[in-house]
C-alpha cells in the first residue's frame, strides 16, 4: 500500500474569482485586434507604413501565448530561461547597453524582472541563486553605462524583494498604473511646453534639446489631425528635427507621442488600454502575488522607458513584454482553480 502526502494550498485573497481570467483574455484579444485595425485605418489613403505596428501587435500576442504555454508546463525553468535569453540579447545587441536609442536597457529590465519572477516561483533553496543572478544583471547595466537600464533594473529588483509583504494586489497594481500615467503626462507636458515653471535645466540636459524638439514635433503633428494622426511611420517625413544629423532613426523617442503623431489620440488610448489589460490580467492571475507584482513592476518600468525612448520600436522588446505577462498569468497544469502553490 502506498501513501501520499497532500500539500496544503493557500488561497490567494489578493485576486478575484477565476472567471476574471477568461474575461481578461477576451479583453486582450479585442484590444490587440483594435490596435491592429486602427493602425490600418490611420494609414488608409496615405503613404503610411502600418507594418511596424502590426508586427508589434503580433509580437505581443505571440509572446503572451508562448508565455502562457511555457508557464503552465515549466513555471520556474521557462521564466528563468526567458530572463537569461533577454540578458544574452541585451549583451549581444549591436546598439550597446549604453545607447538609449536601442533596446538594451529595456531588455535588461525585462531580464531582471523575469529572473525575479522565477525566484519567487522557485523552491526556497534556489531563490538566493536567482536573486544573485538578478543583482548581477543590474550590476551589468551599471558597468555597461546604461543609466536607464541600471535604474529600471534596480527598481524592479527592489520592488520584487518588497513584493512579499503586500497581501492585496489591487493597491500595488493601481500604483503601477499611476506611475505609468505620470510618465505619459510628464512627457506630454514637455512636448506641449506646459511644464509649470518650465523644465529644470538639469532635466533638460538629461533629456537633451534634440529629443525635446522631437517630442514637440510629434505634438504638432498630432494637432494637425487628432483623430487619425499623420499615419503610421510618417514622423520622419514631417519632423524638422529628424533632418538633423545626430538623429539615427526617424522616431520621436517616445511611444505615446509616436502613437499620437501616427495614429492620433485613439492610438494613444489603445496603447494605454494594452497596458491596462496587462495589469488586469495580472490581477486575475492564478500565480502567487509576489510573482504578479514583480511582473507588474517590470512592465511599469518598461512603460516609463518607452515614454523616454524607442524601446517599443523593437520587436524583441514587445515580444519580451508579452512573454513576461504570459508567464506571470499562466496556470500550472497541476494547480487547482482558486488556489496558488
C-alpha positions in Angstrom: 0.0 0.0 0.0 1.3 3.4 -0.9 0.6 6.6 0.9 0.5 10.1 -0.4 1.0 13.4 1.3 -1.2 16.2 0.0 0.5 19.6 0.4 -1.8 22.3 1.7 -2.7 25.1 -0.7 -3.1 28.7 0.2 -5.9 30.8 -1.0 -4.7 34.0 -2.6 -7.1 36.6 -1.3 -5.4 39.2 -3.5 -7.1 38.2 -6.7 -10.7 37.9 -7.9 -12.6 34.8 -8.9 -11.4 32.5 -11.7 -13.9 33.8 -14.2 -11.9 37.0 -14.3 -9.0 35.4 -16.1 -11.3 34.4 -19.0 -12.6 37.9 -19.3 -9.1 39.3 -19.3 -8.1 37.0 -22.2 -11.2 38.2 -24.2 -10.3 41.8 -23.4 -6.7 41.3 -24.6 -7.8 39.8 -27.9 -10.2 42.7 -28.5 -7.6 45.4 -27.5 -4.8 43.9 -29.6 -7.2 43.5 -32.6 -8.3 47.1 -32.1 -4.6 48.2 -32.2 -4.1 46.4 -35.5 -7.4 47.7 -37.1 -6.8 51.3 -36.0 -3.3 51.3 -37.5 -4.8 50.2 -40.8 -7.5 52.9 -40.5 -4.9 55.6 -39.7 -2.9 54.5 -42.7 -5.8 54.4 -45.1 -5.5 56.8 -48.1 -2.0 57.9 -47.1 1.6 56.9 -47.9 1.9 55.4 -44.5 3.5 52.2 -43.3 1.5 50.3 -40.7 3.7 47.2 -40.9 5.7 48.2 -37.8 2.6 48.5 -35.6 1.2 45.2 -37.0 4.5 43.5 -36.2 4.5 44.9 -32.7 0.9 43.6 -32.1 1.9 40.2 -33.4 5.0 40.1 -31.2 3.0 40.9 -28.1 0.3 38.3 -28.9 2.9 35.6 -29.8 5.0 36.3 -26.7 1.9 36.2 -24.5 0.7 32.9 -25.9 4.2 31.3 -25.6 4.4 32.6 -22.0 1.1 31.0 -21.1 2.0 27.7 -22.5 5.6 27.6 -21.1 4.5 28.9 -17.8 1.9 26.2 -17.4 4.4 23.4 -18.1 7.6 24.7 -16.5 6.9 27.8 -14.5 10.3 28.2 -13.0 12.6 26.9 -15.7 10.8 28.7 -18.5 10.8 32.1 -16.6 14.5 31.8 -15.7 15.3 30.8 -19.3 13.4 33.8 -20.6 15.4 36.1 -18.3 18.7 34.6 -19.4 17.7 34.9 -23.0 16.8 38.5 -22.6 20.1 39.2 -20.8 22.0 37.5 -23.7 20.2 39.5 -26.3 20.9 42.7 -24.4 24.6 41.9 -24.2 24.8 41.0 -27.9 22.8 44.0 -29.1 24.6 46.0 -31.8 23.2 49.1 -30.2 25.2 48.5 -27.0 23.9 48.7 -23.4 24.6 52.4 -23.0 22.7 53.5 -26.2 19.4 55.0 -25.0 18.0 54.6 -28.5 18.4 50.9 -28.6 16.7 48.0 -26.9 19.5 47.2 -24.4 18.0 49.0 -21.4 14.6 47.5 -22.0 15.9 44.0 -22.4 17.9 44.3 -19.2 14.8 45.4 -17.4 12.8 42.5 -18.7 15.6 40.1 -17.9 15.8 41.3 -14.3 12.0 41.0 -13.9 11.9 37.5 -15.4 14.7 36.2 -13.1 12.9 37.8 -10.1 9.6 36.1 -11.1 11.5 32.8 -11.3 13.0 33.4 -7.9 9.5 33.8 -6.3 8.2 30.7 -8.2 11.2 28.5 -7.3 11.7 26.4 -4.1 13.3 28.4 -1.3 16.6 26.6 -1.7 17.0 28.0 -5.3 15.9 31.6 -4.5 19.3 33.0 -3.3 21.0 32.0 -6.5 18.3 33.6 -8.6 18.3 36.8 -6.6 22.1 36.9 -7.1 21.6 36.5 -10.8 19.1 39.4 -10.9 21.6 41.5 -9.0 24.3 40.6 -11.4 22.1 41.7 -14.4 21.6 45.0 -12.6 25.3 45.4 -12.0 26.0 44.6 -15.6 23.7 47.5 -16.6 25.7 49.8 -14.2 29.1 48.7 -15.5 27.9 48.9 -19.1 26.9 52.6 -18.6 23.2 52.1 -19.2 21.7 54.7 -16.9 18.1 53.8 -17.8 18.8 50.1 -17.6 20.5 50.2 -14.3 17.8 52.5 -12.7 15.0 50.4 -14.1 16.6 47.0 -13.2 17.4 48.2 -9.7 13.9 49.5 -9.2 12.5 46.1 -10.4 14.8 44.2 -8.0 13.8 46.4 -5.1 10.1 46.2 -5.9 10.4 42.4 -6.2 12.1 42.0 -2.9 9.3 44.1 -1.3 6.6 42.1 -3.1 6.5 39.5 -0.3 4.7 41.9 2.1 1.5 43.1 0.3 -1.4 40.7 0.8 -3.6 42.6 -1.7 -2.8 43.1 -5.4 -5.1 45.9 -6.3 -3.3 48.8 -4.4 0.1 47.8 -5.9 -1.3 47.4 -9.4 -3.1 50.8 -9.1 0.2 52.3 -8.0 1.8 50.9 -11.2 -0.9 52.4 -13.3 -0.4 55.7 -11.6 3.4 55.7 -12.3 2.8 55.0 -15.9 0.2 57.7 -16.2 2.5 60.2 -14.6 5.3 59.3 -17.0 3.0 59.8 -20.0 1.6 63.0 -18.6 5.1 64.4 -17.9 6.3 63.5 -21.4 3.2 65.1 -22.9 3.7 68.3 -20.8 7.3 68.6 -22.0 6.2 68.2 -25.6 3.4 70.8 -25.2 5.8 73.1 -23.3 3.3 73.1 -20.5 5.5 72.2 -17.5 4.6 74.6 -14.6 7.6 76.8 -14.0 9.4 75.4 -17.0 11.6 72.4 -17.3 14.5 72.2 -14.8 17.9 72.8 -16.5 19.3 69.5 -15.2 16.4 67.5 -16.5 16.6 69.4 -19.8 20.2 68.5 -20.2 19.5 64.8 -19.4 16.7 64.6 -22.0 18.8 66.7 -24.5 17.4 69.5 -26.6 17.2 67.3 -29.7 14.9 64.8 -28.0 12.7 67.6 -26.7 12.4 69.0 -30.2 11.4 65.6 -31.5 8.7 65.4 -28.8 7.5 68.9 -29.8 7.4 68.0 -33.5 5.3 64.9 -32.6 2.9 67.0 -30.6 2.5 69.5 -33.5 1.9 66.7 -36.0 -0.8 65.3 -33.7 -2.5 68.7 -33.6 -3.0 68.7 -37.4 -5.3 65.6 -37.2 -6.0 64.5 -33.6 -8.3 61.7 -34.8 -6.1 59.8 -37.2 -2.7 61.5 -36.9 -0.4 61.7 -39.9 -0.3 57.9 -40.5 2.0 55.3 -39.0 5.7 55.7 -39.7 5.4 59.1 -41.3 7.1 61.0 -38.5 10.5 61.1 -40.3 8.9 62.8 -43.3 7.2 65.5 -41.3 9.5 66.3 -38.4 12.1 69.1 -39.0 14.2 67.7 -36.1 14.7 64.4 -37.8 16.6 66.0 -40.6 19.4 67.0 -38.1 22.5 64.7 -38.4 22.5 63.5 -34.8 19.3 61.6 -35.2 19.8 58.0 -36.4 16.2 56.9 -36.5 13.0 58.6 -37.7 11.2 58.2 -34.4 10.0 60.6 -31.7 11.8 58.7 -28.9 8.5 58.3 -27.0 5.9 55.6 -27.6 2.9 57.7 -26.6 4.0 60.6 -28.8 4.8 58.3 -31.6 1.2 56.9 -31.4 -0.2 60.4 -31.2 1.7 61.6 -34.3 1.0 58.5 -36.3 -2.5 57.4 -35.1 -3.9 60.3 -33.3 -5.4 60.3 -29.8 -7.3 56.9 -30.4 -3.8 55.4 -30.9 -2.6 56.7 -27.6 -5.8 55.4 -25.9 -5.3 51.9 -27.4 -1.7 51.9 -26.2 -2.9 52.8 -22.7 -5.6 50.1 -23.0 -3.0 47.5 -23.8 -1.0 48.3 -20.7 -4.2 48.4 -18.6 -5.1 45.0 -20.0 -1.8 43.5 -18.9 -2.3 44.9 -15.4 -5.8 43.5 -15.3 -4.6 40.1 -16.5 -2.0 40.1 -13.7 -4.7 41.0 -11.2 -6.7 37.9 -12.3 -3.6 35.7 -12.5 -3.5 32.4 -10.6 0.2 32.8 -9.9 1.3 33.9 -6.4 1.1 37.6 -5.6 4.9 38.2 -5.4 5.2 36.9 -9.0 2.3 39.0 -10.1 3.6 42.2 -8.5 7.2 41.6 -9.8 5.9 41.3 -13.4 3.7 44.4 -12.9 6.7 46.4 -11.6 8.8 45.2 -14.6 6.1 46.2 -17.2 5.7 49.5 -15.5 9.4 50.2 -15.7 9.3 49.3 -19.4 6.4 51.7 -19.8 8.4 54.5 -18.3 11.4 53.7 -20.5 9.1 53.6 -23.6 7.9 57.2 -22.7 11.5 58.4 -22.9 12.9 56.3 -25.8 12.2 53.9 -28.6 12.0 50.7 -26.6 8.7 49.6 -28.1 10.0 50.1 -31.7 11.9 46.8 -31.4 10.0 43.5 -31.8 12.2 41.7 -29.3 11.1 44.1 -26.6 7.4 43.9 -27.4 7.7 40.1 -27.6 9.5 40.0 -24.3 6.9 42.1 -22.6 4.2 39.8 -23.9 6.2 36.7 -22.9 6.7 38.0 -19.3 3.0 38.8 -19.0 2.1 35.4 -20.3 4.5 33.6 -17.9 3.1 35.6 -14.9 -0.5 34.8 -15.8 -0.2 31.1 -16.7 -1.9 28.4 -14.6 0.1 25.4 -13.8 -1.2 22.1 -15.1 -1.2 20.6 -11.5 -2.9 23.7 -10.0 -6.4 23.5 -8.7 -8.6 26.5 -9.7 -8.8 29.2 -6.9 -5.5 28.2 -5.3 -1.9 29.1 -5.5 1.0 26.7 -4.8 
